[in-house]
Amino acid sequence: MQTPQRWLKVDGKEKIKWTTTIIISSSLKSYEVAAALENQSHKVRYSDSVENGSIIFSLSGVAFLLMDARECFMSAEETFLAKIEKFINIHQNSFLVLSAALHGPEEWKLMFRIQQRFLGSNLQILPAHNTVNTINLMCTIAKITSKSYIDSICYRMITTKAYITEQSPVWKTLQKIKLSSDAFNPN
């Protein structure tokens, strides 16, 4: 279950620190991304049964496949395309995080080829530059797709809508009309 872990002060307001359970491929155990997620107090579990390079936010229903652009250039195209295809066949909400220090013309061509190959699939491609960027992308997507966060947003939207409706001049006029009609109709 996604539970608030700690309270943080942000802009003078107390905020709840969002934490969740994350399943990480054992192949990423020694990588900076895994350590950074553990340092954020998420419940991290390592698994040999998930695709190498994958990170799964199971409670949010999203999965990320981390790939380095340089490694894609060094391997055969069909090898990494097969890995991506296997990944998207398993995960309904799948994201490919393609990292490169600089996304130059070659990296954009690579992303374009991947997009063309998987056009119409459930794959979303996210360019990332470093570990911090990767963590922020993944956690933001996982957070906004988590049920507790969606419920909170829905509640805030309903409350805001009710407030706007109650404060509108049209609503106030309708209330006055209803009150004056009630004076003539005792039922």
GROMACS elastic network, one bead per residue, 0.5 to 0.9 nm:
[ bonds ]
;  ai    aj funct       b0    kb
    1    20     6  0.67928   500
    1    21     6  0.73830   500
    1    59     6  0.70419   500
    2    18     6  0.74718   500
    2    19     6  0.59277   500
    2    21     6  0.71027   500
    2    59     6  0.72663   500
    2   146     6  0.81551   500
    2   147     6  0.88973   500
    2   148     6  0.75316   500
    3    17     6  0.86862   500
    3    18     6  0.67811   500
    3    19     6  0.59405   500
    3    20     6  0.66996   500
    3   148     6  0.89947   500
    4     7     6  0.79321   500
    4    16     6  0.57104   500
    4    17     6  0.55621   500
    4    18     6  0.52306   500
    4    19     6  0.60389   500
    4    20     6  0.85976   500
    5    16     6  0.71627   500
    5    17     6  0.57605   500
    5    18     6  0.67016   500
    5    19     6  0.63783   500
    5    41     6  0.75453   500
    5    42     6  0.88492   500
    6    15     6  0.84071   500
    6    16     6  0.59810   500
    6    17     6  0.52877   500
    6    18     6  0.81320   500
    7    14     6  0.61499   500
    7    15     6  0.55231   500
    7    17     6  0.59032   500
    8    13     6  0.80556   500
    8    14     6  0.54818   500
    8    15     6  0.51602   500
    8    16     6  0.62464   500
    8    17     6  0.65357   500
    9    12     6  0.57709   500
    9    13     6  0.54160   500
    9    15     6  0.61428   500
    9    16     6  0.88657   500
   10    13     6  0.53047   500
   10    14     6  0.62559   500
   10    15     6  0.66219   500
   11    14     6  0.83187   500
   17    40     6  0.89626   500
   18    41     6  0.89611   500
   18    42     6  0.84257   500
   18   143     6  0.75805   500
   19    40     6  0.76287   500
   19    41     6  0.65142   500
   19    42     6  0.50022   500
   19    43     6  0.74955   500
   19   143     6  0.87074   500
   20    41     6  0.84332   500
   20    42     6  0.53040   500
   20    43     6  0.60916   500
   20    44     6  0.84433   500
   20    57     6  0.74879   500
   20    58     6  0.86866   500
   20    59     6  0.73070   500
   20    60     6  0.86629   500
   20   142     6  0.89443   500
   20   143     6  0.86882   500
   21    42     6  0.59477   500
   21    44     6  0.59124   500
   21    45     6  0.75600   500
   21    56     6  0.86638   500
   21    57     6  0.64152   500
   21    58     6  0.69275   500
   21    59     6  0.70020   500
   22    37     6  0.84734   500
   22    42     6  0.69162   500
   22    43     6  0.60609   500
   22    45     6  0.61574   500
   22    46     6  0.84393   500
   22    55     6  0.69288   500
   22    56     6  0.56778   500
   22    58     6  0.65830   500
   22    59     6  0.83556   500
   23    43     6  0.85128   500
   23    44     6  0.59930   500
   23    46     6  0.57156   500
   23    47     6  0.67231   500
   23    50     6  0.84341   500
   23    54     6  0.82929   500
   23    55     6  0.58175   500
   23    56     6  0.50021   500
   23    57     6  0.65158   500
   23    58     6  0.72500   500
   24    27     6  0.82257   500
   24    28     6  0.69237   500
   24    29     6  0.76737   500
   24    34     6  0.73821   500
   24    44     6  0.69994   500
   24    45     6  0.60914   500
   24    47     6  0.61853   500
   24    48     6  0.87634   500
   24    50     6  0.77782   500
   24    52     6  0.88524   500
   24    53     6  0.78690   500
   24    54     6  0.61260   500
   24    56     6  0.63159   500
   24    57     6  0.88110   500
   25    28     6  0.56728   500
   25    29     6  0.72382   500
   25    45     6  0.85570   500
   25    46     6  0.56512   500
   25    47     6  0.51795   500
   25    48     6  0.60636   500
   25    49     6  0.76219   500
   25    50     6  0.57155   500
   25    51     6  0.65314   500
   25    52     6  0.55385   500
   25    53     6  0.58333   500
   25    54     6  0.54035   500
   25    55     6  0.63325   500
   25    56     6  0.85670   500
   26    29     6  0.52112   500
   26    30     6  0.85442   500
   26    45     6  0.88625   500
   26    46     6  0.51728   500
   26    47     6  0.52649   500
   26    48     6  0.53919   500
   26    49     6  0.85668   500
   26    50     6  0.82515   500
   26    52     6  0.73220   500
   26    53     6  0.82177   500
   26    54     6  0.89812   500
   27    30     6  0.76192   500
   27    31     6  0.83951   500
   27    46     6  0.87599   500
   27    47     6  0.86602   500
   27    48     6  0.77272   500
   27    51     6  0.88763   500
   27    52     6  0.56831   500
   27    53     6  0.63166   500
   27    54     6  0.86440   500
   28    31     6  0.51611   500
   28    32     6  0.83147   500
   28    33     6  0.76785   500
   28    34     6  0.64346   500
   28    46     6  0.85912   500
   28    52     6  0.76200   500
   28    53     6  0.61341   500
   28    54     6  0.80635   500
   28    55     6  0.87977   500
   29    32     6  0.84164   500
   29    33     6  0.86185   500
   29    34     6  0.60186   500
   29    35     6  0.77776   500
   29    46     6  0.73293   500
   30    33     6  0.86011   500
   30    34     6  0.71898   500
   30    35     6  0.76319   500
   31    34     6  0.56935   500
   31    35     6  0.67481   500
   31    36     6  0.88980   500
   32    35     6  0.51421   500
   32    36     6  0.60512   500
   32    37     6  0.86687   500
   32   131     6  0.68710   500
   33    36     6  0.51385   500
   33    37     6  0.62931   500
   33    38     6  0.87053   500
   33   131     6  0.58199   500
   33   132     6  0.80742   500
   33   134     6  0.77625   500
   33   135     6  0.68910   500
   34    37     6  0.52349   500
   34    38     6  0.62697   500
   34    39     6  0.86525   500
   34    44     6  0.81730   500
   34    55     6  0.89221   500
   35    38     6  0.50864   500
   35    39     6  0.61284   500
   35    40     6  0.87724   500
   36    39     6  0.50103   500
   36    40     6  0.64417   500
   36   131     6  0.81456   500
   36   132     6  0.82473   500
   36   135     6  0.76437   500
   37    40     6  0.51983   500
   37    41     6  0.70735   500
   37    42     6  0.61895   500
   37    43     6  0.85931   500
   37    44     6  0.74776   500
   37   135     6  0.73021   500
   38    41     6  0.54550   500
   38    42     6  0.55916   500
   38    43     6  0.70614   500
   38    44     6  0.62001   500
   39    42     6  0.74456   500
   41    44     6  0.84579   500
   47    50     6  0.61122   500
   48    51     6  0.78668   500
   48    52     6  0.79922   500
   49    52     6  0.86471   500
   50    53     6  0.84597   500
   50    54     6  0.67953   500
   50    55     6  0.85318   500
   50    56     6  0.88228   500
   51    54     6  0.56168   500
   51    55     6  0.87875   500
   51    65     6  0.81227   500
   51    83     6  0.80834   500
   51    86     6  0.83163   500
   51    87     6  0.68258   500
   52    55     6  0.89885   500
   52    65     6  0.81454   500
   52    66     6  0.87503   500
   52    83     6  0.88684   500
   53    64     6  0.82613   500
   53    65     6  0.56180   500
   53    66     6  0.52388   500
   53    67     6  0.69903   500
   54    63     6  0.69982   500
   54    64     6  0.55307   500
   54    66     6  0.60878   500
   54    87     6  0.84219   500
   55    62     6  0.87156   500
   55    63     6  0.58040   500
   55    64     6  0.51316   500
   55    65     6  0.64413   500
   55    66     6  0.77462   500
   55   138     6  0.89089   500
   56    59     6  0.88411   500
   56    60     6  0.87130   500
   56    61     6  0.77005   500
   56    62     6  0.61031   500
   56    64     6  0.62199   500
   56    65     6  0.86753   500
   57    60     6  0.55262   500
   57    61     6  0.60557   500
   57    62     6  0.54501   500
   57    63     6  0.60922   500
   57    64     6  0.83858   500
   57   138     6  0.87779   500
   57   139     6  0.87813   500
   57   142     6  0.64395   500
   58    62     6  0.65116   500
   58    63     6  0.76801   500
   59    62     6  0.80903   500
   59   142     6  0.84523   500
   59   145     6  0.89584   500
   59   146     6  0.65298   500
   59   147     6  0.79314   500
   60    63     6  0.88546   500
   60   141     6  0.86669   500
   60   142     6  0.54991   500
   60   143     6  0.71776   500
   60   144     6  0.82911   500
   60   145     6  0.54449   500
   60   147     6  0.69045   500
   61    91     6  0.83847   500
   61    92     6  0.78873   500
   61    93     6  0.66297   500
   61   142     6  0.77911   500
   61   145     6  0.75736   500
   61   146     6  0.76878   500
   62    91     6  0.74975   500
   62    92     6  0.75612   500
   62    94     6  0.60601   500
   62    95     6  0.76940   500
   62   138     6  0.89147   500
   62   141     6  0.80131   500
   62   142     6  0.64513   500
   62   145     6  0.79552   500
   63    87     6  0.87962   500
   63    91     6  0.64872   500
   63    92     6  0.82013   500
   63    93     6  0.62793   500
   63    95     6  0.61990   500
   63    96     6  0.86289   500
   63   138     6  0.87975   500
   63   142     6  0.87715   500
   64    87     6  0.89496   500
   64    93     6  0.86407   500
   64    94     6  0.58868   500
   64    96     6  0.57320   500
   64    97     6  0.66026   500
   64   138     6  0.74150   500
   65    84     6  0.77547   500
   65    87     6  0.75065   500
   65    94     6  0.76472   500
   65    95     6  0.62570   500
   65    97     6  0.59782   500
   65    98     6  0.83458   500
   66    95     6  0.86104   500
   66    96     6  0.61802   500
   66    98     6  0.62808   500
   66    99     6  0.75174   500
   66   134     6  0.87776   500
   67    70     6  0.87392   500
   67    71     6  0.74256   500
   67    72     6  0.74754   500
   67    80     6  0.88587   500
   67    96     6  0.72600   500
   67    97     6  0.61657   500
   67    98     6  0.50715   500
   67    99     6  0.63118   500
   68    71     6  0.53449   500
   68    72     6  0.65113   500
   68    73     6  0.89297   500
   68    97     6  0.82670   500
   68    98     6  0.56939   500
   68   100     6  0.63328   500
   69    72     6  0.50665   500
   69    73     6  0.63556   500
   69    74     6  0.88073   500
   69    98     6  0.60608   500
   69    99     6  0.58631   500
   69   100     6  0.56892   500
   69   103     6  0.89078   500
   69   107     6  0.65854   500
   69   110     6  0.79605   500
   70    73     6  0.50975   500
   70    74     6  0.63241   500
   70    75     6  0.88009   500
   70    99     6  0.86073   500
   70   100     6  0.73528   500
   70   107     6  0.87674   500
   71    74     6  0.50786   500
   71    75     6  0.62118   500
   72    75     6  0.53162   500
   72    76     6  0.74043   500
   72    77     6  0.70471   500
   72    79     6  0.87160   500
   72    80     6  0.65581   500
   72   110     6  0.84332   500
   73    76     6  0.75425   500
   73    77     6  0.77528   500
   73   110     6  0.84563   500
   74    77     6  0.88290   500
   75    78     6  0.84844   500
   75    79     6  0.68284   500
   75    80     6  0.72950   500
   76    79     6  0.53440   500
   76    80     6  0.70332   500
   76    81     6  0.88396   500
   77    80     6  0.57134   500
   77    81     6  0.61222   500
   77    82     6  0.85559   500
   78    82     6  0.58607   500
   78    83     6  0.85226   500
   79    82     6  0.53122   500
   79    83     6  0.64546   500
   79    84     6  0.88860   500
   80    84     6  0.62210   500
   80    85     6  0.85743   500
   81    84     6  0.50688   500
   81    85     6  0.60960   500
   81    86     6  0.86081   500
   81   114     6  0.74401   500
   81   117     6  0.82365   500
   82    85     6  0.50140   500
   82    86     6  0.61385   500
   82    87     6  0.85408   500
   83    86     6  0.52357   500
   83    87     6  0.62322   500
   83    88     6  0.88395   500
   84    87     6  0.50039   500
   84    88     6  0.62431   500
   84    89     6  0.85823   500
   84    96     6  0.78698   500
   84   114     6  0.89657   500
   84   123     6  0.87604   500
   85    88     6  0.52899   500
   85    89     6  0.61388   500
   85    90     6  0.87599   500
   85   118     6  0.80220   500
   86    89     6  0.52176   500
   86    90     6  0.65237   500
   86    91     6  0.89267   500
   87    90     6  0.53771   500
   87    91     6  0.62775   500
   87    94     6  0.75985   500
   88    91     6  0.51380   500
   88    92     6  0.66835   500
   88    93     6  0.79053   500
   88    94     6  0.58978   500
   88    95     6  0.84006   500
   88   121     6  0.78272   500
   88   122     6  0.67749   500
   88   123     6  0.64381   500
   89    92     6  0.73591   500
   89   122     6  0.88456   500
   90    94     6  0.87729   500
   91    94     6  0.56324   500
   91   122     6  0.84928   500
   92   122     6  0.64419   500
   92   123     6  0.85118   500
   93   122     6  0.62393   500
   93   123     6  0.72139   500
   93   124     6  0.83233   500
   94   122     6  0.62615   500
   94   123     6  0.51757   500
   94   124     6  0.64207   500
   94   125     6  0.88066   500
   95   122     6  0.82817   500
   95   123     6  0.55563   500
   95   125     6  0.57357   500
   95   126     6  0.69220   500
   95   138     6  0.88979   500
   96   123     6  0.69176   500
   96   124     6  0.61183   500
   96   126     6  0.59958   500
   96   127     6  0.83076   500
   97   124     6  0.85456   500
   97   125     6  0.60952   500
   97   127     6  0.58464   500
   97   128     6  0.64145   500
   97   134     6  0.72972   500
   97   137     6  0.87884   500
   97   138     6  0.87545   500
   98   107     6  0.87685   500
   98   111     6  0.80642   500
   98   125     6  0.71455   500
   98   126     6  0.61422   500
   98   128     6  0.59478   500
   98   129     6  0.84014   500
   99   102     6  0.85192   500
   99   103     6  0.82859   500
   99   126     6  0.83973   500
   99   127     6  0.58770   500
   99   129     6  0.53677   500
   99   130     6  0.67979   500
   99   131     6  0.87664   500
   99   134     6  0.79543   500
  100   103     6  0.59723   500
  100   104     6  0.88939   500
  100   107     6  0.77010   500
  100   127     6  0.76735   500
  100   128     6  0.64630   500
  100   129     6  0.51491   500
  100   130     6  0.73346   500
  101   128     6  0.79673   500
  101   130     6  0.66811   500
  102   107     6  0.81849   500
  102   128     6  0.89093   500
  102   129     6  0.66072   500
  103   106     6  0.75990   500
  103   107     6  0.52700   500
  103   108     6  0.64419   500
  103   127     6  0.77176   500
  103   128     6  0.85169   500
  103   129     6  0.78570   500
  104   107     6  0.54393   500
  104   108     6  0.63176   500
  104   109     6  0.86999   500
  105   108     6  0.51606   500
  105   109     6  0.61011   500
  105   110     6  0.86130   500
  106   109     6  0.50673   500
  106   110     6  0.62229   500
  106   111     6  0.87578   500
  107   111     6  0.62982   500
  107   112     6  0.86001   500
  108   111     6  0.50446   500
  108   112     6  0.60874   500
  108   113     6  0.86237   500
  109   113     6  0.61762   500
  109   114     6  0.86317   500
  110   113     6  0.51582   500
  110   114     6  0.62792   500
  110   115     6  0.85915   500
  111   114     6  0.50873   500
  111   115     6  0.60400   500
  111   116     6  0.85538   500
  111   125     6  0.74044   500
  111   127     6  0.85021   500
  112   116     6  0.60816   500
  112   117     6  0.85581   500
  113   116     6  0.50979   500
  113   117     6  0.61488   500
  113   118     6  0.86785   500
  114   117     6  0.51002   500
  114   118     6  0.62011   500
  114   119     6  0.82683   500
  114   125     6  0.84888   500
  115   118     6  0.52709   500
  115   119     6  0.55357   500
  115   120     6  0.89448   500
  115   123     6  0.83109   500
  115   124     6  0.84233   500
  115   125     6  0.76539   500
  116   119     6  0.51821   500
  116   120     6  0.89534   500
  118   121     6  0.54500   500
  118   122     6  0.81626   500
  118   123     6  0.69642   500
  119   122     6  0.85052   500
  119   123     6  0.81570   500
  120   123     6  0.82276   500
  121   124     6  0.85512   500
  126   134     6  0.88744   500
  126   137     6  0.81281   500
  127   134     6  0.85392   500
  128   131     6  0.80368   500
  128   132     6  0.89717   500
  128   133     6  0.58712   500
  128   134     6  0.56627   500
  128   137     6  0.81619   500
  129   132     6  0.83452   500
  129   133     6  0.62129   500
  129   134     6  0.73611   500
  130   133     6  0.53232   500
  130   134     6  0.61885   500
  130   135     6  0.87365   500
  131   135     6  0.60872   500
  131   136     6  0.85313   500
  132   135     6  0.51808   500
  132   136     6  0.61339   500
  132   137     6  0.86007   500
  133   136     6  0.52058   500
  133   137     6  0.61804   500
  133   138     6  0.86907   500
  134   137     6  0.52144   500
  134   138     6  0.62218   500
  134   139     6  0.85665   500
  135   138     6  0.52610   500
  135   139     6  0.59546   500
  135   140     6  0.83271   500
  136   139     6  0.53157   500
  136   140     6  0.58868   500
  136   141     6  0.84883   500
  137   140     6  0.53868   500
  137   141     6  0.62753   500
  137   142     6  0.85883   500
  138   141     6  0.53469   500
  138   142     6  0.60365   500
  138   143     6  0.84388   500
  139   142     6  0.50116   500
  139   143     6  0.58008   500
  139   144     6  0.84808   500
  140   143     6  0.51480   500
  140   144     6  0.61882   500
  140   145     6  0.85760   500
  141   144     6  0.54074   500
  141   145     6  0.62098   500
  141   146     6  0.86364   500
  142   145     6  0.52878   500
  142   146     6  0.61107   500
  143   146     6  0.52599   500
  143   147     6  0.86836   500
  143   148     6  0.87505   500
  143   149     6  0.66136   500
  143   150     6  0.87455   500
  144   147     6  0.82626   500
  144   148     6  0.89615   500
  144   149     6  0.59968   500
  144   150     6  0.65646   500
  145   148     6  0.86761   500
  145   149     6  0.71122   500
  145   150     6  0.65950   500
  146   149     6  0.54446   500
  146   150     6  0.62312   500
  146   151     6  0.86770   500
  147   150     6  0.50688   500
  147   151     6  0.60275   500
  147   152     6  0.85071   500
  148   151     6  0.51489   500
  148   152     6  0.61962   500
  148   153     6  0.87155   500
  149   153     6  0.61908   500
  149   154     6  0.86152   500
  150   153     6  0.50751   500
  150   154     6  0.61410   500
  150   155     6  0.85907   500
  151   154     6  0.50949   500
  151   155     6  0.61464   500
  151   156     6  0.86261   500
  152   155     6  0.51394   500
  152   156     6  0.62035   500
  152   157     6  0.86072   500
  153   156     6  0.51051   500
  153   157     6  0.60992   500
  153   158     6  0.86272   500
  154   157     6  0.50774   500
  154   158     6  0.61664   500
  154   159     6  0.85629   500
  155   158     6  0.51926   500
  155   159     6  0.61267   500
  155   160     6  0.85287   500
  156   159     6  0.50740   500
  156   160     6  0.59935   500
  156   161     6  0.84605   500
  157   160     6  0.50687   500
  157   161     6  0.59972   500
  157   162     6  0.85400   500
  158   161     6  0.50730   500
  158   162     6  0.61574   500
  158   163     6  0.85964   500
  159   162     6  0.51613   500
  159   163     6  0.61803   500
  159   164     6  0.86617   500
  160   163     6  0.50325   500
  160   164     6  0.61068   500
  160   165     6  0.84748   500
  161   164     6  0.51697   500
  161   165     6  0.60406   500
  161   166     6  0.85442   500
  162   165     6  0.50883   500
  162   166     6  0.60697   500
  162   167     6  0.85674   500
  163   166     6  0.51965   500
  163   167     6  0.61612   500
  163   168     6  0.86291   500
  164   167     6  0.51867   500
  164   168     6  0.60733   500
  165   168     6  0.53326   500
  165   169     6  0.87281   500
  165   170     6  0.84120   500
  165   171     6  0.64151   500
  166   169     6  0.84359   500
  166   170     6  0.89995   500
  166   171     6  0.61094   500
  166   172     6  0.72259   500
  167   170     6  0.86373   500
  167   171     6  0.71362   500
  167   172     6  0.72466   500
  168   171     6  0.53440   500
  168   172     6  0.64392   500
  168   173     6  0.87722   500
  169   172     6  0.50400   500
  169   173     6  0.61158   500
  169   174     6  0.85920   500
  170   173     6  0.51135   500
  170   174     6  0.62049   500
  170   175     6  0.86404   500
  171   174     6  0.50610   500
  171   175     6  0.61758   500
  171   176     6  0.86882   500
  172   175     6  0.50557   500
  172   176     6  0.62937   500
  172   177     6  0.86888   500
  173   176     6  0.50898   500
  173   177     6  0.62042   500
  173   178     6  0.85926   500
  174   177     6  0.50275   500
  174   178     6  0.60932   500
  174   179     6  0.85265   500
  175   178     6  0.50361   500
  175   179     6  0.60623   500
  175   180     6  0.85623   500
  176   179     6  0.50124   500
  176   180     6  0.60830   500
  176   181     6  0.84806   500
  177   180     6  0.51635   500
  177   181     6  0.60754   500
  177   182     6  0.85485   500
  178   181     6  0.50736   500
  178   182     6  0.60957   500
  178   183     6  0.87867   500
  179   182     6  0.50780   500
  179   183     6  0.65625   500
  180   183     6  0.52388   500
  180   184     6  0.70352   500
  180   185     6  0.89949   500
  181   184     6  0.53390   500
  181   185     6  0.62352   500
  182   186     6  0.62638   500
  182   187     6  0.77655   500
  183   186     6  0.65316   500
